[in-house]
């Protein structure tokens, strides 16, 4: 007799139900973009907030986050200034990027978070692959910490980021595909 694959993650594979606040000091909201065809530029945002709600089932869980666009850094001042400009994030007009989940589901150990991502006032659905890293004690007695990693890709043009400078061979200076890489540590709200 064979068993059919499960469509739910066992509740023992999730943190206990409740609300978790993202610890921005111990978390990273990063991105990767192709640059000049032969390399990748990695960057991150340094100012953000987020709340993760773990429900009694995975499907009843959710996440919301707000990122300050002006906090973008690639550790290069000239490039960072360009990324903040109207060619990219246009942070003076659109000061925040937001994420709000619309669906959390799993098939076996494959967990997906579908979220509305808003960049430059444009909202599109993006699907993240999620990995729950575990839960343990924090440095504060009586407080637990839980960790997640997530990754998604999107086409920057879908969000009105259409900077299209090309090289003499026609290749893009900046690729259209952007990867988002999240490493999140969160503390249960008290």
SVG drawing of the C-alpha trace seen along z (x, -y; Angstrom):
<svg xmlns="http://www.w3.org/2000/svg" viewBox="-6 -63 37 65">
<polyline fill="none" stroke="black" stroke-width="0.4" points="0.0,0.0 1.4,-3.4 0.5,-6.6 -0.4,-9.8 1.7,-12.9 0.5,-15.3 -0.6,-18.8 0.0,-20.2 3.1,-20.7 2.8,-19.0 2.2,-21.6 5.3,-20.3 7.3,-21.8 6.0,-25.3 6.6,-27.7 3.8,-27.9 0.8,-29.9 1.1,-33.6 2.5,-36.9 6.2,-37.4 7.9,-40.7 10.8,-40.8 14.1,-41.7 15.6,-44.1 19.0,-43.9 19.3,-40.2 17.4,-39.9 18.4,-40.7 16.2,-41.9 18.5,-41.4 18.4,-41.4 20.5,-40.2 20.6,-41.7 22.6,-40.8 25.1,-43.5 27.0,-43.8 26.0,-40.2 29.0,-38.7 28.4,-39.5 25.8,-40.0 25.3,-42.9 24.0,-42.2 22.4,-44.7 20.1,-45.0 17.7,-47.3 18.7,-48.4 15.4,-49.8 12.3,-47.7 9.6,-46.3 7.6,-43.1 5.0,-41.0 4.6,-37.2 1.4,-35.6 1.5,-31.9 -2.0,-30.4 -3.2,-27.1 -2.6,-25.8 -0.1,-26.9 -2.9,-28.2 -4.0,-30.5 -0.6,-32.1 0.5,-35.4 3.3,-38.0 3.4,-41.8 6.4,-43.9 7.3,-47.6 10.7,-48.6 12.1,-52.1 13.3,-52.6 15.9,-55.1 17.7,-52.5 18.9,-50.6 22.6,-49.9 25.0,-48.0 28.0,-49.4 28.7,-51.8 27.5,-55.4 27.3,-56.3 25.3,-53.1 23.1,-53.6 22.2,-57.1 21.3,-55.8 19.1,-53.1 17.2,-55.7 16.6,-57.9 13.6,-57.9 15.5,-55.3 14.8,-52.7 13.1,-53.2 12.2,-56.9 12.2,-57.0 11.1,-60.6 7.8,-59.8 7.6,-56.2 9.2,-56.1 8.2,-52.5 8.0,-49.0 5.5,-46.7 4.7,-43.0 1.5,-41.4 0.9,-37.6 -2.3,-36.4 -1.7,-32.7 0.5,-30.3 0.5,-26.6 2.7,-23.5 3.0,-20.3 5.2,-18.0 8.2,-20.1 7.8,-22.6 6.3,-25.8 5.1,-28.7 4.1,-32.2 2.2,-34.1 2.3,-37.8 1.3,-41.2 4.6,-43.1 4.3,-46.8 7.2,-48.8 6.8,-52.3 3.0,-52.2 2.6,-49.1 1.3,-45.9 2.0,-42.5 1.7,-38.9 5.1,-37.2 5.6,-33.7 8.3,-33.0 9.9,-29.6 10.0,-29.5 12.1,-27.5 11.4,-27.4 14.8,-27.2 13.6,-26.5 12.8,-28.1 14.9,-28.4 15.6,-30.6 16.8,-34.2 19.3,-36.2 16.4,-37.5 15.2,-35.0 11.7,-33.7 11.6,-34.9 11.9,-32.6 13.2,-33.4 12.2,-31.8 13.9,-31.9 12.9,-31.7 14.6,-32.1 12.6,-32.9 13.5,-33.6 11.5,-34.9 12.2,-36.3 10.4,-39.0 10.8,-41.1 11.6,-44.7 9.7,-46.1 6.5,-44.8 7.0,-47.4 7.8,-50.3 11.5,-50.0 12.4,-50.3 16.0,-51.6 17.2,-50.2 20.8,-51.2 22.6,-48.8 26.2,-47.9 27.6,-48.2 26.7,-44.5 23.0,-45.2 23.3,-43.5 21.5,-45.2 23.7,-47.0 21.2,-45.8 19.3,-42.6 15.5,-42.5 15.2,-39.6 15.6,-40.5 16.0,-37.9 14.8,-38.8 16.5,-36.9 15.1,-37.1 16.8,-35.9 14.4,-36.6 14.8,-36.3 11.6,-37.1 10.7,-37.3 7.3,-36.2 5.3,-39.3 4.8,-39.6"/>
</svg>
